[in-house]
Amino acid sequence: MSETEPIPPTSSVTALRIPIIKKGEYDLWSMKMRQYIAITDHILWDIITNGNQTTTDPASPSVSAPKTSLAANARRNNEKALNILLSAIPDRHLLSFHDAVDARSLWKAIKARFGGNEASKKMQKNLLNSAYERFQHTVSIEDANLKFLRSLPSVWHVVATMIPLQQLKGV
């Protein structure tokens, strides 16, 4: 019997791409971004949702080294989250968000810019519904015209094929 050598463990590196936001796709983008940030570093999502909470408790003993270390770590995490969010914004919109000071305010600004408010979402939904109804009406007129042309005797087929369908839409 031959001995089998153990297989050395391999490290797998997965390259994740930052989801880029597109107009009208804020909800989908926010889900993808939340997942991306959770995979990258779950602390960053806390910074985005809750803000940079580096408040010091006045009841705690004043030790300067841990406070500065915590503050530096929090600042570094905030900058990391801010850079990830800025990387997800298309270049043509990047100048609109240059004044964001922390990741939480940037997330809110992105939501306001790309997410829209309830009134605009309702208006977009109504516009889409009316366009769909007009499309259905147009399709039904074309169907009626085609049914009419097919019902003609075979003698009229040559004439019917010469008549453009566009002219029959008004009939």
QUIDA-V639915 format. One record per residue. RES is the residue in three letters. OMEGA is omega in radians with two decimals (none if undefined). Layout:
res=RES omega=OMEGA
res=RES omega=OMEGA
This chain:
res=MET omega=3.12
res=SER omega=3.12
res=GLU omega=3.09
res=THR omega=3.14
res=GLU omega=3.12
res=PRO omega=3.12
res=ILE omega=-3.14
res=PRO omega=3.12
res=PRO omega=3.11
res=THR omega=3.10
res=SER omega=3.12
res=SER omega=3.13
res=VAL omega=3.10
res=THR omega=3.13
res=ALA omega=3.10
res=LEU omega=3.09
res=ARG omega=3.10
res=ILE omega=3.12
res=PRO omega=-3.14
res=ILE omega=-3.10
res=ILE omega=3.09
res=LYS omega=-3.11
res=LYS omega=3.11
res=GLY omega=-3.11
res=GLU omega=-3.08
res=TYR omega=-3.07
res=ASP omega=3.12
res=LEU omega=3.13
res=TRP omega=-3.10
res=SER omega=3.08
res=MET omega=3.13
res=LYS omega=-3.13
res=MET omega=3.10
res=ARG omega=3.12
res=GLN omega=3.13
res=TYR omega=-3.11
res=ILE omega=3.11
res=ALA omega=3.11
res=ILE omega=-3.12
res=THR omega=-3.11
res=ASP omega=-3.04
res=HIS omega=3.12
res=ILE omega=-3.12
res=LEU omega=3.13
res=TRP omega=3.07
res=ASP omega=3.12
res=ILE omega=-3.13
res=ILE omega=-3.08
res=THR omega=-3.04
res=ASN omega=-3.08
res=GLY omega=-3.13
res=ASN omega=-3.04
res=GLN omega=3.11
res=THR omega=3.14
res=THR omega=3.12
res=THR omega=-3.14
res=ASP omega=-3.11
res=PRO omega=3.14
res=ALA omega=-3.11
res=SER omega=3.12
res=PRO omega=-3.08
res=SER omega=3.06
res=VAL omega=-2.97
res=SER omega=-3.06
res=ALA omega=3.14
res=PRO omega=3.14
res=LYS omega=-3.14
res=THR omega=3.10
res=SER omega=3.11
res=LEU omega=3.14
res=ALA omega=3.13
res=ALA omega=3.12
res=ASN omega=3.12
res=ALA omega=3.12
res=ARG omega=3.13
res=ARG omega=3.10
res=ASN omega=3.10
res=ASN omega=3.11
res=GLU omega=3.12
res=LYS omega=3.12
res=ALA omega=3.12
res=LEU omega=3.14
res=ASN omega=3.10
res=ILE omega=-3.14
res=LEU omega=3.11
res=LEU omega=3.11
res=SER omega=-3.11
res=ALA omega=-3.10
res=ILE omega=3.09
res=PRO omega=-3.06
res=ASP omega=-3.08
res=ARG omega=3.13
res=HIS omega=-3.00
res=LEU omega=-3.12
res=LEU omega=3.13
res=SER omega=-3.02
res=PHE omega=-3.07
res=HIS omega=-3.08
res=ASP omega=3.12
res=ALA omega=-3.08
res=VAL omega=3.11
res=ASP omega=-3.05
res=ALA omega=-3.12
res=ARG omega=3.13
res=SER omega=3.09
res=LEU omega=3.11
res=TRP omega=3.12
res=LYS omega=3.13
res=ALA omega=3.09
res=ILE omega=3.13
res=LYS omega=-3.14
res=ALA omega=-3.08
res=ARG omega=-3.02
res=PHE omega=-3.09
res=GLY omega=-3.11
res=GLY omega=3.10
res=ASN omega=-3.07
res=GLU omega=-3.12
res=ALA omega=-3.14
res=SER omega=3.09
res=LYS omega=3.12
res=LYS omega=3.13
res=MET omega=3.11
res=GLN omega=3.12
res=LYS omega=3.11
res=ASN omega=3.10
res=LEU omega=3.12
res=LEU omega=3.11
res=ASN omega=-3.12
res=SER omega=3.09
res=ALA omega=3.12
res=TYR omega=3.11
res=GLU omega=3.09
res=ARG omega=3.12
res=PHE omega=3.12
res=GLN omega=3.13
res=HIS omega=3.12
res=THR omega=3.14
res=VAL omega=-3.11
res=SER omega=3.08
res=ILE omega=3.11
res=GLU omega=3.11
res=ASP omega=3.14
res=ALA omega=3.12
res=ASN omega=3.12
res=LEU omega=3.09
res=LYS omega=3.12
res=PHE omega=-3.12
res=LEU omega=3.13
res=ARG omega=-3.11
res=SER omega=3.13
res=LEU omega=3.07
res=PRO omega=-3.06
res=SER omega=3.11
res=VAL omega=-3.08
res=TRP omega=-3.08
res=HIS omega=-3.14
res=VAL omega=3.14
res=VAL omega=-3.11
res=ALA omega=3.13
res=THR omega=3.11
res=MET omega=-3.12
res=ILE omega=3.11
res=PRO omega=-3.13
res=LEU omega=-3.14
res=GLN omega=-3.13
res=GLN omega=-3.10
res=LEU omega=-3.12
res=LYS omega=-3.12
res=GLY omega=-3.09
res=VAL omega=none
